[in-house]
Each structure stands twice: as structure tokens, then as C-alpha cells.
Amino acid sequence: MMRKILFRMDIRELLAVWFITSILFLGCIDTGDVPGLGPKEVSIDLSTPEGVSEAWVKYKAIGEYDNAYDLYCDDEYYEQVDPDKPYPTREDFIRAMESAEKTGAVTDLSTLKVSEGDPITSSRLRKYYGIGTVADEGYKVKVEGKWRVGLGVAAISNVVKYRGRYCIAQGLQ
């Protein structure tokens, strides 16, 4: 009986059935971090230094560059700890991230590993990040993963608690 039904369908009807079945099937597949099909939202927890570092990487990986930039500390923080050093503007940051995306230098979220943050304890670094004066506390958080092009990447995020929230102390190295 199935054979008769298929033979009675013309090619357009058969393609339509195949197309609809494919769409339904694709909706059941976890597309993970496939460009264009990956997640449009990420789970984040901004209540910890590790969560802020993880959210920053996740936002960059899915192209939410404005949200990633918002995880940096406020301009007032940078003006207090290093008033002479210029920091990238939102536009410069977004332009750099779009360029990185074109080269595949974007983290594959399935490989993301965020280590527990280590408190910044050295007196030199505490002074440099304004810990105890401008910021309440500070951490170095190691983030590891692989870029979509397959290269391994590891970085240290410098996260401080400033004005009651954890934020990334961008560019301060």
C-alpha cells in the first residue's frame, strides 16, 4: 500500500513531504555551536567571578557582542585604577569580535572549561586592580577551550567586584 501511495505522488509532493519531515527532524537535533544554527541564548550566572568569565566567552561565541562588552567594568572603574590607559570603545570591541569570527577564532562552546577563580593576593596586583580601594575583591579565572578552527586556547580573565557586581577588568595586565 505504501508503494502505491509513493508512486501516485508527483515529484513536487514527494519533495514537500521530505522537506517538512526534514524540518521536523532538525528541530529535534541539538545544533550545539554550529554557526548559524547554534544557540541564540546561553545560560549565565553573573553572581560569581567564574560565571562572569564564562558568560563573556559564551556571549562572544554566539555573536552577542554588546552583552559581552557589558560585562566589562564601568568606565569610572578604569578611570580610578588607570586613568592614562585608553580602553577599547564598544564599537572597537565589536569590530574586533566580528573580525575574529570571520577567521574562526571563536570558542567552540562544547569545549569550554572554566576553572575556579584564584583570589588576587599579591600586594602589587591588588594595588594595580584597586582591590581594597576601588574594588572589593579580585580573581584570576582560567578559561580554556578550542576555537572553531580547532586550535586550543587558554586565557586568564581578571574579574573584580566593583559596586556590588562582578565585572571583567579589561586590558589590565
C-alpha positions as CSV (number, residue, x, y, z in Angstrom):
1,M,0.0,0.0,0.0
2,M,2.8,2.4,0.8
3,R,4.4,1.7,-2.5
4,K,1.2,2.7,-4.3
5,I,1.0,6.0,-2.4
6,L,4.5,6.9,-3.3
7,F,4.0,6.2,-6.9
8,R,0.9,8.3,-7.1
9,M,2.7,11.3,-5.7
10,D,4.4,13.5,-8.2
11,I,7.9,14.7,-7.5
12,R,6.8,18.1,-6.0
13,E,4.6,16.4,-3.5
14,L,7.4,14.0,-2.6
15,L,9.9,16.9,-2.1
16,A,7.3,18.7,0.0
17,V,6.9,15.7,2.3
18,W,10.7,15.3,2.5
19,F,11.2,19.0,3.3
20,I,8.6,19.0,6.1
21,T,10.0,15.8,7.6
22,S,13.5,17.3,7.5
23,I,12.4,20.5,9.2
24,L,10.6,18.5,12.0
25,F,13.7,16.2,12.4
26,L,16.1,19.2,12.6
27,G,14.0,20.7,15.3
28,C,14.8,17.6,17.4
29,I,18.6,17.8,17.0
30,D,20.8,19.8,19.4
31,T,22.7,22.0,17.0
32,G,25.2,22.9,19.6
33,D,27.6,25.5,18.4
34,V,27.1,25.2,14.6
35,P,27.4,28.7,13.1
36,G,24.0,29.9,12.0
37,L,22.2,27.0,13.8
38,G,23.7,27.3,17.3
39,P,22.1,28.6,20.4
40,K,20.7,32.1,20.4
41,E,20.7,32.2,24.2
42,V,23.2,31.0,26.7
43,S,22.8,30.2,30.4
44,I,24.7,32.6,32.5
45,D,25.3,33.2,36.2
46,L,26.7,36.6,37.0
47,S,26.9,36.0,40.7
48,T,30.4,34.5,40.7
49,P,33.7,35.5,39.0
50,E,33.7,32.2,37.1
51,G,30.1,32.9,35.9
52,V,31.1,36.3,34.5
53,S,34.1,34.8,32.7
54,E,32.0,32.0,31.3
55,A,29.2,34.4,30.2
56,W,31.8,36.6,28.5
57,V,33.1,33.8,26.4
58,K,29.6,32.4,25.7
59,Y,28.3,35.8,24.5
60,K,31.2,36.3,22.2
61,A,30.8,32.7,20.8
62,I,27.1,33.3,19.8
63,G,27.7,36.8,18.5
64,E,26.1,38.8,21.4
65,Y,29.0,41.3,21.4
66,D,27.0,44.1,23.2
67,N,26.2,41.7,26.1
68,A,29.9,40.6,26.3
69,Y,31.0,44.2,26.3
70,D,28.6,45.0,29.1
71,L,30.4,42.5,31.4
72,Y,33.4,44.8,31.5
73,C,33.6,47.1,34.5
74,D,32.3,50.7,34.2
75,D,34.4,53.5,32.8
76,E,34.6,55.0,36.2
77,Y,36.4,51.9,37.5
78,Y,39.1,52.3,34.8
79,E,39.4,56.0,35.3
80,Q,40.2,55.3,39.0
81,V,42.7,52.5,38.6
82,D,44.5,53.6,35.4
83,P,43.4,57.0,34.1
84,D,46.1,57.2,31.5
85,K,45.4,54.0,29.6
86,P,42.8,54.1,26.8
87,Y,40.4,51.2,26.6
88,P,38.6,50.0,23.5
89,T,35.3,51.5,22.8
90,R,32.2,49.4,22.3
91,E,32.5,49.9,18.6
92,D,36.2,48.9,18.5
93,F,35.4,45.8,20.6
94,I,32.5,44.7,18.3
95,R,34.7,45.3,15.2
96,A,37.5,43.1,16.7
97,M,35.0,40.4,17.6
98,E,33.4,40.4,14.1
99,S,36.9,40.1,12.6
100,A,37.7,37.2,14.9
101,E,34.5,35.5,13.9
102,K,35.5,35.6,10.3
103,T,38.7,33.8,11.0
104,G,37.1,31.2,13.2
105,A,38.9,32.5,16.3
106,V,35.6,31.9,18.3
107,T,35.3,29.4,21.1
108,D,33.5,26.2,20.4
109,L,31.2,26.1,23.5
110,S,31.3,22.3,23.7
111,T,35.0,22.6,24.7
112,L,34.6,25.4,27.2
113,K,36.1,24.8,30.7
114,V,36.2,27.5,33.4
115,S,38.4,26.9,36.4
116,E,37.6,28.2,39.9
117,G,38.9,31.7,40.3
118,D,42.0,32.3,42.4
119,P,41.9,35.4,44.6
120,I,44.3,38.1,43.7
121,T,46.6,38.2,46.7
122,S,49.8,39.8,45.7
123,S,50.1,43.4,47.0
124,R,51.3,44.7,43.6
125,L,48.3,43.2,41.7
126,R,45.9,44.2,44.5
127,K,47.1,47.8,44.1
128,Y,47.0,47.6,40.3
129,Y,43.4,46.4,40.2
130,G,42.3,48.7,43.0
131,I,41.3,45.9,45.3
132,G,40.6,47.2,48.7
133,T,40.3,50.8,47.5
134,V,38.2,50.9,44.2
135,A,37.1,47.2,44.1
136,D,36.0,45.0,46.9
137,E,37.8,41.8,45.7
138,G,39.5,40.4,42.6
139,Y,40.1,37.0,41.0
140,K,42.1,35.4,38.2
141,V,39.8,32.9,36.3
142,K,41.3,30.5,33.8
143,V,39.2,29.8,30.8
144,E,40.1,27.0,28.3
145,G,38.6,25.7,25.2
146,K,39.1,25.3,21.5
147,W,38.4,27.7,18.7
148,R,36.0,26.6,15.9
149,V,39.1,26.2,13.7
150,G,40.4,23.6,16.2
151,L,43.2,25.5,17.9
152,G,43.3,25.2,21.7
153,V,43.0,28.5,23.6
154,A,43.5,29.3,27.3
155,A,43.2,32.7,28.8
156,I,43.1,34.4,32.2
157,S,40.1,36.7,33.0
158,N,40.8,39.3,35.6
159,V,37.5,39.7,37.4
160,V,36.8,42.2,40.2
161,K,33.9,43.0,42.4
162,Y,33.1,46.7,41.8
163,R,30.0,48.5,43.0
164,G,28.4,45.2,44.1
165,R,28.8,43.3,40.8
166,Y,31.5,41.1,39.3
167,C,33.0,42.6,36.1
168,I,35.9,42.0,33.8
169,A,38.9,44.3,34.3
170,Q,39.6,44.6,30.6
171,G,43.1,45.2,29.4
172,L,44.6,45.5,32.8
173,Q,47.5,43.1,32.7
